[in-house]
């Protein structure tokens, strides 16, 4: 790999590492949303039984327990990044990330005291300081966790097999990683306060464009959807959610950095009756309400267009495939299987799709819609739209239905006009693959390994939410036709000797089967 390709792969690996904490936050956010809505005074007025002491106590307790996750998101990101970025000894990487996070905050605290910059309790929020695990430090928030996770991951890969002189042999190998992490983190912790002010200013200046009315809303959707093929959309979303690029908000006397912490405070703590609720549309314009237009309206419309334009002889075969690609985002928020079904064969159509999604997001923002959280499923629409007051959830329908109609007719026209080979439009009689539906992962793994040139040609196998990501010795011996027999919905090479194979939500089971096969005999 060239240096540029290695950098690109490192960035993609980092982007994937953000998925683990986000995957935890999403369902917990649903619990918070549900319990947060059910304990609001307006909800109890509508449904008096919610005010029953026992039930109310249970709901409040669930909300408070779930809220622990959001009060400690930096730790989640420290562990997630360490696990996702490290290639070796992931367990010790996670362990070292926690040590690094503690040392980082303690070192910054020492710096603040030594330089006379430690603020009083009343002034902490105004100067970007706060209490983290009992330590007064700079409010690096999620960025602090990411820094700690990266330190742990890098040092783990480099020193997990470090040999020391005999006198210190006990501290060799994996034990050496957390020790060296402490030293490196102390150095980083002394540097961070100097550069943090400049980083903050840069992100705030960037946010001036992102937060500048409808232009920023449009730009956000364009960036998210265009970065999906490269696996970098999580990095962009995390920047808006957790850094000053997404804005700095003062709510009820507290300062919140990024869109998500601010939205957490209003949704799960203050509620619709608080004056801060007026801020919700300015926050949700970057959140899941935009995704709902895609998952609940556009993708079903694309699926219908694909089915209607499929050749009659193939419709009975493609019905299940298309339905799966529609239900996956509708219920699970994963859009890539459908997007990859036309992205690489009709890139201009994908650009049109991005334009429609971004335009719909702008209209939602103009209508002051306040729906959503992280995910864009039908469940999130019900919880964060229907169950909260003053969300203007009906705007999702007002915008989504016309958007679905436009999407359906334009996709149907384009598929037929340019003879785009979407599922079901193959000229040859094809017996559609049922391996994934029947969960025959061992057979899929065998096909994948054979198609990639055998175990001897495979360097490393990983996966993200929907894709196998495999490093190869020689990409030229890959048998694409054989690979298609595995049931994949997309194959592409983002870099030399690196292949992505799309399997949708079942990818982790496919990856496990591939790992098991690679550990056995050569295929």
Secondary structure, DSSP 8 states (H G I E B T S, - for coil): --HHHHHHHHHHHHHHHHHHHHHHHHHHHHHHHHHHHHTSHHHHHHSGGGG-HHHHHHHHHHHHHHHHHHHTHHHHHHHHHHHHH-SS-HHHHHHHHHHHHHHHHHHHHHHHHHTT----TTTTGGGTEEEETTEEEE--THHHHHHHHHHHHHHHHHHTT----GGGGGG-THHHHHHHHHHHHHHHHHHHHHHHHHHHHHHHHHHHHHTSHHHHHHHHHHHHHHHGGGT-HHHHHHHHHHSGGG-EEEETTEEEESHHHHHHHIIIII-TTSGGGGGHHHHHTTSHHHHHHIIIIIHHHHHHHHHHHS-HHHHHHHHHHHHHHHHHHHHH---HHHHHHHHTT-HHHHHHHHHHHHHHHHHHHHTT-----S--SHHHHIIIIISSTT--THHHHHHHHHHHHHHHHHHHHHHHHTT---TT--SS------TTTTT-HHHHHHHHHHHTT-GGGEEEEEE-SSEEEEEES-GGG--HHHHHTTT-SEEEEEETTEEEEE-GGGHHHHHHHHHHHHHSS--
